[in-house]
């Protein structure tokens, strides 16, 4: 199912509507992300939203060692609790998990 050697990525865009709650989310998600083997690959507070993301004022890509680890992190009980803050602090949020290219395909 998963490609050998392929990393996993979580891609999210949103419009932040409550900066205080969003800051709380960021302060909690950063150490959690490190604990589960993820890291921020890219972040932008002024993304150029296209096709249903035009009003986004936040975009982030998290990178994980594998697709499996990305999915497990997202589906974990701990992240389900953290995501409540993200959802409360934003609107028009998108969240996608995707698999990168495997080493042979690069």
Secondary structure by P-SEA (a helix, b strand, c coil): cccccbbbbbbbbbbbccaaaaaaaaaaaaaaaaaacccccccccccccccccccccccbbbbcccaaaaaaaaacaaaaaaaaaaaaaccbbbbbbbbccccccc
